[in-house]
Amino acid sequence: MDLLLIQSQEHETLPLAELKAVLACEDIDCDVEVIAQGLILLKSLNELDFIKITKYWLGD
């Protein structure tokens, strides 16, 4: 399963570093692909990791 994230682009590099830190802390294993500035594609998420990452950003 893939998930496309649209970032605010307030800072040029911080959001990608923050995203990678969250993925590491939540033990989410996926490929991170920068499509364009502000568009990040998380590839090959399993269903549980998809739920974890969406809950993190959307809340419970």
mmCIF file of the N, C-alpha and C atoms, coordinates in Angstrom:
data_MODEL
# 
_entry.id   MODEL 
# 
loop_
_atom_site.group_PDB 
_atom_site.id 
_atom_site.type_symbol 
_atom_site.label_atom_id 
_atom_site.label_alt_id 
_atom_site.label_comp_id 
_atom_site.label_asym_id 
_atom_site.label_entity_id 
_atom_site.label_seq_id 
_atom_site.pdbx_PDB_ins_code 
_atom_site.Cartn_x 
_atom_site.Cartn_y 
_atom_site.Cartn_z 
_atom_site.occupancy 
_atom_site.B_iso_or_equiv 
_atom_site.pdbx_formal_charge 
_atom_site.auth_seq_id 
_atom_site.auth_comp_id 
_atom_site.auth_asym_id 
_atom_site.auth_atom_id 
_atom_site.pdbx_PDB_model_num 
ATOM 1   N N  . MET A 1 1  ? 0.853  -1.161 0.000  1.00 0.00 ? 1  MET A N  1 
ATOM 2   C CA . MET A 1 1  ? 0.000  0.000  0.000  1.00 0.00 ? 1  MET A CA 1 
ATOM 3   C C  . MET A 1 1  ? 0.904  1.230  0.000  1.00 0.00 ? 1  MET A C  1 
ATOM 4   N N  . ASP A 1 2  ? 0.536  2.235  -0.765 1.00 0.00 ? 2  ASP A N  1 
ATOM 5   C CA . ASP A 1 2  ? 1.304  3.476  -0.834 1.00 0.00 ? 2  ASP A CA 1 
ATOM 6   C C  . ASP A 1 2  ? 0.488  4.620  -0.233 1.00 0.00 ? 2  ASP A C  1 
ATOM 7   N N  . LEU A 1 3  ? 1.177  5.620  0.284  1.00 0.00 ? 3  LEU A N  1 
ATOM 8   C CA . LEU A 1 3  ? 0.526  6.784  0.876  1.00 0.00 ? 3  LEU A CA 1 
ATOM 9   C C  . LEU A 1 3  ? 1.247  8.035  0.408  1.00 0.00 ? 3  LEU A C  1 
ATOM 10  N N  . LEU A 1 4  ? 0.527  8.952  -0.216 1.00 0.00 ? 4  LEU A N  1 
ATOM 11  C CA . LEU A 1 4  ? 1.095  10.209 -0.692 1.00 0.00 ? 4  LEU A CA 1 
ATOM 12  C C  . LEU A 1 4  ? 0.851  11.283 0.356  1.00 0.00 ? 4  LEU A C  1 
ATOM 13  N N  . LEU A 1 5  ? 1.926  11.940 0.797  1.00 0.00 ? 5  LEU A N  1 
ATOM 14  C CA . LEU A 1 5  ? 1.827  13.000 1.803  1.00 0.00 ? 5  LEU A CA 1 
ATOM 15  C C  . LEU A 1 5  ? 2.100  14.348 1.145  1.00 0.00 ? 5  LEU A C  1 
ATOM 16  N N  . ILE A 1 6  ? 1.276  15.323 1.458  1.00 0.00 ? 6  ILE A N  1 
ATOM 17  C CA . ILE A 1 6  ? 1.494  16.686 0.990  1.00 0.00 ? 6  ILE A CA 1 
ATOM 18  C C  . ILE A 1 6  ? 1.968  17.487 2.193  1.00 0.00 ? 6  ILE A C  1 
ATOM 19  N N  . GLN A 1 7  ? 3.163  18.042 2.098  1.00 0.00 ? 7  GLN A N  1 
ATOM 20  C CA . GLN A 1 7  ? 3.752  18.766 3.218  1.00 0.00 ? 7  GLN A CA 1 
ATOM 21  C C  . GLN A 1 7  ? 3.530  20.267 3.080  1.00 0.00 ? 7  GLN A C  1 
ATOM 22  N N  . SER A 1 8  ? 3.581  20.954 4.200  1.00 0.00 ? 8  SER A N  1 
ATOM 23  C CA . SER A 1 8  ? 3.296  22.396 4.225  1.00 0.00 ? 8  SER A CA 1 
ATOM 24  C C  . SER A 1 8  ? 4.367  23.235 3.530  1.00 0.00 ? 8  SER A C  1 
ATOM 25  N N  . GLN A 1 9  ? 5.574  22.751 3.480  1.00 0.00 ? 9  GLN A N  1 
ATOM 26  C CA . GLN A 1 9  ? 6.714  23.423 2.855  1.00 0.00 ? 9  GLN A CA 1 
ATOM 27  C C  . GLN A 1 9  ? 7.126  24.715 3.571  1.00 0.00 ? 9  GLN A C  1 
ATOM 28  N N  . GLU A 1 10 ? 6.808  24.819 4.861  1.00 0.00 ? 10 GLU A N  1 
ATOM 29  C CA . GLU A 1 10 ? 7.256  25.974 5.633  1.00 0.00 ? 10 GLU A CA 1 
ATOM 30  C C  . GLU A 1 10 ? 8.774  26.005 5.732  1.00 0.00 ? 10 GLU A C  1 
ATOM 31  N N  . HIS A 1 11 ? 9.381  24.803 5.828  1.00 0.00 ? 11 HIS A N  1 
ATOM 32  C CA . HIS A 1 11 ? 10.832 24.668 5.898  1.00 0.00 ? 11 HIS A CA 1 
ATOM 33  C C  . HIS A 1 11 ? 11.251 23.699 4.797  1.00 0.00 ? 11 HIS A C  1 
ATOM 34  N N  . GLU A 1 12 ? 12.383 23.950 4.200  1.00 0.00 ? 12 GLU A N  1 
ATOM 35  C CA . GLU A 1 12 ? 12.812 23.155 3.059  1.00 0.00 ? 12 GLU A CA 1 
ATOM 36  C C  . GLU A 1 12 ? 13.192 21.719 3.411  1.00 0.00 ? 12 GLU A C  1 
ATOM 37  N N  . THR A 1 13 ? 13.917 21.508 4.512  1.00 0.00 ? 13 THR A N  1 
ATOM 38  C CA . THR A 1 13 ? 14.403 20.160 4.818  1.00 0.00 ? 13 THR A CA 1 
ATOM 39  C C  . THR A 1 13 ? 13.812 19.564 6.090  1.00 0.00 ? 13 THR A C  1 
ATOM 40  N N  . LEU A 1 14 ? 13.336 20.361 7.009  1.00 0.00 ? 14 LEU A N  1 
ATOM 41  C CA . LEU A 1 14 ? 12.852 19.846 8.288  1.00 0.00 ? 14 LEU A CA 1 
ATOM 42  C C  . LEU A 1 14 ? 11.715 18.839 8.150  1.00 0.00 ? 14 LEU A C  1 
ATOM 43  N N  . PRO A 1 15 ? 10.689 19.076 7.327  1.00 0.00 ? 15 PRO A N  1 
ATOM 44  C CA . PRO A 1 15 ? 9.588  18.114 7.263  1.00 0.00 ? 15 PRO A CA 1 
ATOM 45  C C  . PRO A 1 15 ? 10.021 16.707 6.852  1.00 0.00 ? 15 PRO A C  1 
ATOM 46  N N  . LEU A 1 16 ? 10.928 16.574 5.891  1.00 0.00 ? 16 LEU A N  1 
ATOM 47  C CA . LEU A 1 16 ? 11.382 15.255 5.484  1.00 0.00 ? 16 LEU A CA 1 
ATOM 48  C C  . LEU A 1 16 ? 12.160 14.586 6.614  1.00 0.00 ? 16 LEU A C  1 
ATOM 49  N N  . ALA A 1 17 ? 13.004 15.322 7.293  1.00 0.00 ? 17 ALA A N  1 
ATOM 50  C CA . ALA A 1 17 ? 13.752 14.767 8.428  1.00 0.00 ? 17 ALA A CA 1 
ATOM 51  C C  . ALA A 1 17 ? 12.793 14.360 9.546  1.00 0.00 ? 17 ALA A C  1 
ATOM 52  N N  . GLU A 1 18 ? 11.782 15.180 9.787  1.00 0.00 ? 18 GLU A N  1 
ATOM 53  C CA . GLU A 1 18 ? 10.785 14.861 10.817 1.00 0.00 ? 18 GLU A CA 1 
ATOM 54  C C  . GLU A 1 18 ? 10.016 13.597 10.436 1.00 0.00 ? 18 GLU A C  1 
ATOM 55  N N  . LEU A 1 19 ? 9.628  13.487 9.182  1.00 0.00 ? 19 LEU A N  1 
ATOM 56  C CA . LEU A 1 19 ? 8.915  12.300 8.713  1.00 0.00 ? 19 LEU A CA 1 
ATOM 57  C C  . LEU A 1 19 ? 9.760  11.046 8.908  1.00 0.00 ? 19 LEU A C  1 
ATOM 58  N N  . LYS A 1 20 ? 11.017 11.110 8.520  1.00 0.00 ? 20 LYS A N  1 
ATOM 59  C CA . LYS A 1 20 ? 11.903 9.955  8.687  1.00 0.00 ? 20 LYS A CA 1 
ATOM 60  C C  . LYS A 1 20 ? 12.090 9.597  10.163 1.00 0.00 ? 20 LYS A C  1 
ATOM 61  N N  . ALA A 1 21 ? 12.145 10.603 11.032 1.00 0.00 ? 21 ALA A N  1 
ATOM 62  C CA . ALA A 1 21 ? 12.265 10.349 12.472 1.00 0.00 ? 21 ALA A CA 1 
ATOM 63  C C  . ALA A 1 21 ? 11.010 9.665  13.006 1.00 0.00 ? 21 ALA A C  1 
ATOM 64  N N  . VAL A 1 22 ? 9.840  10.101 12.572 1.00 0.00 ? 22 VAL A N  1 
ATOM 65  C CA . VAL A 1 22 ? 8.587  9.474  13.004 1.00 0.00 ? 22 VAL A CA 1 
ATOM 66  C C  . VAL A 1 22 ? 8.527  8.028  12.522 1.00 0.00 ? 22 VAL A C  1 
ATOM 67  N N  . LEU A 1 23 ? 8.898  7.792  11.280 1.00 0.00 ? 23 LEU A N  1 
ATOM 68  C CA . LEU A 1 23 ? 8.893  6.426  10.756 1.00 0.00 ? 23 LEU A CA 1 
ATOM 69  C C  . LEU A 1 23 ? 9.823  5.528  11.567 1.00 0.00 ? 23 LEU A C  1 
ATOM 70  N N  . ALA A 1 24 ? 10.991 6.045  11.921 1.00 0.00 ? 24 ALA A N  1 
ATOM 71  C CA . ALA A 1 24 ? 11.948 5.265  12.714 1.00 0.00 ? 24 ALA A CA 1 
ATOM 72  C C  . ALA A 1 24 ? 11.406 5.007  14.119 1.00 0.00 ? 24 ALA A C  1 
ATOM 73  N N  . CYS A 1 25 ? 10.842 6.032  14.749 1.00 0.00 ? 25 CYS A N  1 
ATOM 74  C CA . CYS A 1 25 ? 10.312 5.883  16.121 1.00 0.00 ? 25 CYS A CA 1 
ATOM 75  C C  . CYS A 1 25 ? 9.141  4.906  16.173 1.00 0.00 ? 25 CYS A C  1 
ATOM 76  N N  . GLU A 1 26 ? 8.319  4.935  15.145 1.00 0.00 ? 26 GLU A N  1 
ATOM 77  C CA . GLU A 1 26 ? 7.151  4.046  15.101 1.00 0.00 ? 26 GLU A CA 1 
ATOM 78  C C  . GLU A 1 26 ? 7.490  2.680  14.509 1.00 0.00 ? 26 GLU A C  1 
ATOM 79  N N  . ASP A 1 27 ? 8.769  2.483  14.170 1.00 0.00 ? 27 ASP A N  1 
ATOM 80  C CA . ASP A 1 27 ? 9.246  1.227  13.594 1.00 0.00 ? 27 ASP A CA 1 
ATOM 81  C C  . ASP A 1 27 ? 8.465  0.855  12.330 1.00 0.00 ? 27 ASP A C  1 
ATOM 82  N N  . ILE A 1 28 ? 8.293  1.856  11.454 1.00 0.00 ? 28 ILE A N  1 
ATOM 83  C CA . ILE A 1 28 ? 7.584  1.667  10.198 1.00 0.00 ? 28 ILE A CA 1 
ATOM 84  C C  . ILE A 1 28 ? 8.616  1.519  9.084  1.00 0.00 ? 28 ILE A C  1 
ATOM 85  N N  . ASP A 1 29 ? 8.565  0.373  8.436  1.00 0.00 ? 29 ASP A N  1 
ATOM 86  C CA . ASP A 1 29 ? 9.514  0.064  7.375  1.00 0.00 ? 29 ASP A CA 1 
ATOM 87  C C  . ASP A 1 29 ? 8.843  0.282  6.022  1.00 0.00 ? 29 ASP A C  1 
ATOM 88  N N  . CYS A 1 30 ? 9.316  1.279  5.281  1.00 0.00 ? 30 CYS A N  1 
ATOM 89  C CA . CYS A 1 30 ? 8.781  1.547  3.943  1.00 0.00 ? 30 CYS A CA 1 
ATOM 90  C C  . CYS A 1 30 ? 9.820  2.326  3.148  1.00 0.00 ? 30 CYS A C  1 
ATOM 91  N N  . ASP A 1 31 ? 9.596  2.416  1.873  1.00 0.00 ? 31 ASP A N  1 
ATOM 92  C CA . ASP A 1 31 ? 10.456 3.224  1.015  1.00 0.00 ? 31 ASP A CA 1 
ATOM 93  C C  . ASP A 1 31 ? 9.896  4.645  0.988  1.00 0.00 ? 31 ASP A C  1 
ATOM 94  N N  . VAL A 1 32 ? 10.772 5.632  1.111  1.00 0.00 ? 32 VAL A N  1 
ATOM 95  C CA . VAL A 1 32 ? 10.374 7.035  1.070  1.00 0.00 ? 32 VAL A CA 1 
ATOM 96  C C  . VAL A 1 32 ? 10.891 7.623  -0.229 1.00 0.00 ? 32 VAL A C  1 
ATOM 97  N N  . GLU A 1 33 ? 9.966  8.126  -1.030 1.00 0.00 ? 33 GLU A N  1 
ATOM 98  C CA . GLU A 1 33 ? 10.343 8.697  -2.323 1.00 0.00 ? 33 GLU A CA 1 
ATOM 99  C C  . GLU A 1 33 ? 9.846  10.140 -2.399 1.00 0.00 ? 33 GLU A C  1 
ATOM 100 N N  . VAL A 1 34 ? 10.763 11.061 -2.696 1.00 0.00 ? 34 VAL A N  1 
ATOM 101 C CA . VAL A 1 34 ? 10.389 12.460 -2.874 1.00 0.00 ? 34 VAL A CA 1 
ATOM 102 C C  . VAL A 1 34 ? 9.939  12.611 -4.328 1.00 0.00 ? 34 VAL A C  1 
ATOM 103 N N  . ILE A 1 35 ? 8.652  12.857 -4.517 1.00 0.00 ? 35 ILE A N  1 
ATOM 104 C CA . ILE A 1 35 ? 8.082  13.019 -5.859 1.00 0.00 ? 35 ILE A CA 1 
ATOM 105 C C  . ILE A 1 35 ? 8.425  14.412 -6.391 1.00 0.00 ? 35 ILE A C  1 
ATOM 106 N N  . ALA A 1 36 ? 8.215  15.403 -5.560 1.00 0.00 ? 36 ALA A N  1 
ATOM 107 C CA . ALA A 1 36 ? 8.520  16.806 -5.847 1.00 0.00 ? 36 ALA A CA 1 
ATOM 108 C C  . ALA A 1 36 ? 8.606  17.499 -4.495 1.00 0.00 ? 36 ALA A C  1 
ATOM 109 N N  . GLN A 1 37 ? 9.079  18.729 -4.485 1.00 0.00 ? 37 GLN A N  1 
ATOM 110 C CA . GLN A 1 37 ? 9.167  19.434 -3.205 1.00 0.00 ? 37 GLN A CA 1 
ATOM 111 C C  . GLN A 1 37 ? 7.769  19.501 -2.587 1.00 0.00 ? 37 GLN A C  1 
ATOM 112 N N  . GLY A 1 38 ? 7.645  18.960 -1.396 1.00 0.00 ? 38 GLY A N  1 
ATOM 113 C CA . GLY A 1 38 ? 6.370  18.963 -0.690 1.00 0.00 ? 38 GLY A CA 1 
ATOM 114 C C  . GLY A 1 38 ? 5.493  17.753 -0.945 1.00 0.00 ? 38 GLY A C  1 
ATOM 115 N N  . LEU A 1 39 ? 5.891  16.867 -1.848 1.00 0.00 ? 39 LEU A N  1 
ATOM 116 C CA . LEU A 1 39 ? 5.139  15.637 -2.110 1.00 0.00 ? 39 LEU A CA 1 
ATOM 117 C C  . LEU A 1 39 ? 6.033  14.438 -1.806 1.00 0.00 ? 39 LEU A C  1 
ATOM 118 N N  . ILE A 1 40 ? 5.633  13.664 -0.814 1.00 0.00 ? 40 ILE A N  1 
ATOM 119 C CA . ILE A 1 40 ? 6.416  12.510 -0.374 1.00 0.00 ? 40 ILE A CA 1 
ATOM 120 C C  . ILE A 1 40 ? 5.548  11.265 -0.521 1.00 0.00 ? 40 ILE A C  1 
ATOM 121 N N  . LEU A 1 41 ? 6.090  10.247 -1.150 1.00 0.00 ? 41 LEU A N  1 
ATOM 122 C CA . LEU A 1 41 ? 5.369  8.991  -1.323 1.00 0.00 ? 41 LEU A CA 1 
ATOM 123 C C  . LEU A 1 41 ? 5.985  7.935  -0.410 1.00 0.00 ? 41 LEU A C  1 
ATOM 124 N N  . LEU A 1 42 ? 5.155  7.383  0.464  1.00 0.00 ? 42 LEU A N  1 
ATOM 125 C CA . LEU A 1 42 ? 5.570  6.253  1.297  1.00 0.00 ? 42 LEU A CA 1 
ATOM 126 C C  . LEU A 1 42 ? 5.125  5.004  0.561  1.00 0.00 ? 42 LEU A C  1 
ATOM 127 N N  . LYS A 1 43 ? 6.090  4.180  0.160  1.00 0.00 ? 43 LYS A N  1 
ATOM 128 C CA . LYS A 1 43 ? 5.795  3.014  -0.662 1.00 0.00 ? 43 LYS A CA 1 
ATOM 129 C C  . LYS A 1 43 ? 5.940  1.731  0.144  1.00 0.00 ? 43 LYS A C  1 
ATOM 130 N N  . SER A 1 44 ? 5.144  0.762  -0.233 1.00 0.00 ? 44 SER A N  1 
ATOM 131 C CA . SER A 1 44 ? 5.222  -0.598 0.324  1.00 0.00 ? 44 SER A CA 1 
ATOM 132 C C  . SER A 1 44 ? 4.891  -0.646 1.814  1.00 0.00 ? 44 SER A C  1 
ATOM 133 N N  . LEU A 1 45 ? 3.904  0.139  2.222  1.00 0.00 ? 45 LEU A N  1 
ATOM 134 C CA . LEU A 1 45 ? 3.434  0.066  3.610  1.00 0.00 ? 45 LEU A CA 1 
ATOM 135 C C  . LEU A 1 45 ? 2.545  -1.169 3.771  1.00 0.00 ? 45 LEU A C  1 
ATOM 136 N N  . ASN A 1 46 ? 2.709  -1.865 4.877  1.00 0.00 ? 46 ASN A N  1 
ATOM 137 C CA . ASN A 1 46 ? 1.743  -2.923 5.157  1.00 0.00 ? 46 ASN A CA 1 
ATOM 138 C C  . ASN A 1 46 ? 0.530  -2.269 5.842  1.00 0.00 ? 46 ASN A C  1 
ATOM 139 N N  . GLU A 1 47 ? -0.539 -2.995 5.984  1.00 0.00 ? 47 GLU A N  1 
ATOM 140 C CA . GLU A 1 47 ? -1.779 -2.420 6.506  1.00 0.00 ? 47 GLU A CA 1 
ATOM 141 C C  . GLU A 1 47 ? -1.615 -1.851 7.917  1.00 0.00 ? 47 GLU A C  1 
ATOM 142 N N  . LEU A 1 48 ? -0.911 -2.562 8.781  1.00 0.00 ? 48 LEU A N  1 
ATOM 143 C CA . LEU A 1 48 ? -0.708 -2.087 10.152 1.00 0.00 ? 48 LEU A CA 1 
ATOM 144 C C  . LEU A 1 48 ? 0.090  -0.789 10.177 1.00 0.00 ? 48 LEU A C  1 
ATOM 145 N N  . ASP A 1 49 ? 1.138  -0.706 9.382  1.00 0.00 ? 49 ASP A N  1 
ATOM 146 C CA . ASP A 1 49 ? 1.943  0.522  9.324  1.00 0.00 ? 49 ASP A CA 1 
ATOM 147 C C  . ASP A 1 49 ? 1.139  1.677  8.734  1.00 0.00 ? 49 ASP A C  1 
ATOM 148 N N  . PHE A 1 50 ? 0.279  1.385  7.753  1.00 0.00 ? 50 PHE A N  1 
ATOM 149 C CA . PHE A 1 50 ? -0.586 2.415  7.178  1.00 0.00 ? 50 PHE A CA 1 
ATOM 150 C C  . PHE A 1 50 ? -1.492 2.996  8.263  1.00 0.00 ? 50 PHE A C  1 
ATOM 151 N N  . ILE A 1 51 ? -2.061 2.131  9.078  1.00 0.00 ? 51 ILE A N  1 
ATOM 152 C CA . ILE A 1 51 ? -2.934 2.577  10.166 1.00 0.00 ? 51 ILE A CA 1 
ATOM 153 C C  . ILE A 1 51 ? -2.137 3.386  11.185 1.00 0.00 ? 51 ILE A C  1 
ATOM 154 N N  . LYS A 1 52 ? -0.938 2.919  11.538 1.00 0.00 ? 52 LYS A N  1 
ATOM 155 C CA . LYS A 1 52 ? -0.115 3.647  12.515 1.00 0.00 ? 52 LYS A CA 1 
ATOM 156 C C  . LYS A 1 52 ? 0.229  5.048  12.033 1.00 0.00 ? 52 LYS A C  1 
ATOM 157 N N  . ILE A 1 53 ? 0.623  5.200  10.770 1.00 0.00 ? 53 ILE A N  1 
ATOM 158 C CA . ILE A 1 53 ? 1.052  6.506  10.275 1.00 0.00 ? 53 ILE A CA 1 
ATOM 159 C C  . ILE A 1 53 ? -0.137 7.450  10.120 1.00 0.00 ? 53 ILE A C  1 
ATOM 160 N N  . THR A 1 54 ? -1.286 6.944  9.697  1.00 0.00 ? 54 THR A N  1 
ATOM 161 C CA . THR A 1 54 ? -2.452 7.823  9.572  1.00 0.00 ? 54 THR A CA 1 
ATOM 162 C C  . THR A 1 54 ? -2.968 8.235  10.944 1.00 0.00 ? 54 THR A C  1 
ATOM 163 N N  . LYS A 1 55 ? -2.922 7.344  11.915 1.00 0.00 ? 55 LYS A N  1 
ATOM 164 C CA . LYS A 1 55 ? -3.326 7.712  13.285 1.00 0.00 ? 55 LYS A CA 1 
ATOM 165 C C  . LYS A 1 55 ? -2.388 8.760  13.868 1.00 0.00 ? 55 LYS A C  1 
ATOM 166 N N  . TYR A 1 56 ? -1.104 8.649  13.551 1.00 0.00 ? 56 TYR A N  1 
ATOM 167 C CA . TYR A 1 56 ? -0.126 9.608  14.069 1.00 0.00 ? 56 TYR A CA 1 
ATOM 168 C C  . TYR A 1 56 ? -0.478 11.018 13.605 1.00 0.00 ? 56 TYR A C  1 
ATOM 169 N N  . TRP A 1 57 ? -0.781 11.180 12.311 1.00 0.00 ? 57 TRP A N  1 
ATOM 170 C CA . TRP A 1 57 ? -1.051 12.516 11.789 1.00 0.00 ? 57 TRP A CA 1 
ATOM 171 C C  . TRP A 1 57 ? -2.491 12.961 11.967 1.00 0.00 ? 57 TRP A C  1 
ATOM 172 N N  . LEU A 1 58 ? -3.433 12.035 11.953 1.00 0.00 ? 58 LEU A N  1 
ATOM 173 C CA . LEU A 1 58 ? -4.841 12.420 12.075 1.00 0.00 ? 58 LEU A CA 1 
ATOM 174 C C  . LEU A 1 58 ? -5.354 12.340 13.497 1.00 0.00 ? 58 LEU A C  1 
ATOM 175 N N  . GLY A 1 59 ? -4.644 11.643 14.347 1.00 0.00 ? 59 GLY A N  1 
ATOM 176 C CA . GLY A 1 59 ? -5.088 11.444 15.725 1.00 0.00 ? 59 GLY A CA 1 
ATOM 177 C C  . GLY A 1 59 ? -5.992 10.219 15.810 1.00 0.00 ? 59 GLY A C  1 
ATOM 178 N N  . ASP A 1 60 ? -6.321 9.828  17.024 1.00 0.00 ? 60 ASP A N  1 
ATOM 179 C CA . ASP A 1 60 ? -7.145 8.620  17.223 1.00 0.00 ? 60 ASP A CA 1 
ATOM 180 C C  . ASP A 1 60 ? -8.570 8.845  16.846 1.00 0.00 ? 60 ASP A C  1 
# 
